[in-house]
Amino acid sequence: MATISTGRVSITPMRATTSATLNQICAQLGNNPPVVASLSPGWAIFDETDAGIGVIGGSPSNLAHPHIYPQDGAHPERLIARYYHWVHDASREAVLAAAGISPTLFETHRLEAVDFVFSEENSSNDYLVLASTRTESELNPPIASVLNAMLSIDPSSEFDSITQSAIHVGGSDFFLWMVERRTTNPVVDANLTIASITGIETRDNRARQNLLRDEIDGDRANFLTAVADGHDLGPIRFTIRIPSIPAKISLTLWADGSFTLLLSGTHYAVKAGVQNESLQAVYDLAYVHLPRLIAFYRADTDWTTSRRLAYRTQARLKLEIRYSAVAAVPAIAP
């Protein structure tokens, strides 16, 4: 199950470039609905209460056209469409066949869905597109369908999953900046705090990976080594706090802006009146908090001119002190 509103919530951000309007894209997707009788994939309205997803023989709860939602505070006008498709369950078919049953298509196929959210970026021809999966096999068919819909309106349309979106964070240096800020000054501004960093991946110059778990700070030997040696960093797992709500959001973030919500660490106060925390957190991250973090990172000239070098130098010094102290401990006689 790969939807925004239920289950494990993972998001892939993309950029679409087209002269087609949201209304035109919406209409084209609506002209390609799923066909239950033949289990043909297609687009329908986003329904966060659909109980048929993940069910063998399931069918969409609502085949209405995709819908455009108006701007809501910091969340821009956005088109939300759900791509329904059916997945063959070979093991179930084998079990039924072994029992002497000749199953129908409905008895061997499971309904699945992927949500797509479109919103205009700064340019009138650019759209930020959020897809509710990071799995390539789930992404490719709806991407092809969306591109065909846009090409039917604007033959110069471009859209693919590797195009850098507005929330592409840049890579390893952004993650290093995150840890340094968490250690030295976690309050990014009055309404955004980096509350904790509880995991990060490192890769050395031989592409060997190391996953660091639990609290990441400037005193862990394996992290200091990664910093001192200039290892590639990311993805990163962290929690932010938003005092004005109050709320906290936990996520794992990749360099391309993809993220997975950590639902156990995501919570909005009752007074916020949030009905679906997963959905709210996705919108808040994509349209508010990640753009703010990226903007603060890019504007932090002190980081690029002095603090980054000082942080790496300090890491080397801490390692020298740590290992010189170890070397000074006398060996215990047998």
HUFEN-V882919 format. One line per field, one symbol per residue. phi: phi as a letter, one per 20 degrees, with the letter a starting at -180 (. if undefined). burial: I if it has 24 or more other ideal C-beta (glycine too) atoms within 12 Angstrom, else O. A space follows every 10 residues. Layout:
phi->???
burial->???
This chain:
phi->.cdfebmfdc cdebcddaef egfffgffff fcffdfgdle frdbffcfdf eefndfmfcg fbeffgcdef gcmeefgbed cdeebddfdf ffffffffen defegfeccd fcbceccdbf efefedcedd debdeffefg ffffffffff ffdcfegcab fdffefdfeo pgffffggff fffdbfefbf cbcefacdrb eccefdmeeb eedmfdbecf gffgffffem ffdofcdbcd ddffefbccd bdcdfenfbc fdffddbdfg ffmeecffff ffffffdcff gfffffffee ffffebffff ffffffffff ffeffffeff feff
burial->IIIIIIOOII IIIIIIIIOI OIOIIIOIII OIIIOIOOIO IIIIIIIIOI OIIOOIOIII OIOOIIIIOO OOOOIIOIII IIIIIIIOIO OIOOOOOOOO OOOOIIOIII IIIIIIIIII IOOOOIIIII IIIIOOOIIO IIIOIIIIII OOIOOOIIIO IOIOIIIIII IIIIIIIIII IIIOOOOIOO OIIIIIIIII IIIOOOOOOO OIOOOIIIOI OIIIOIIIOO IIIIIIIIII IIOOIOIIII IIIIIIIIII IIIOIIIIOO OOOOOIIIII IIIIIIIIII IIIIOIIOOI OOIOOOIIOO IIOOIOOIIO OOOOOOOOOO OOOO
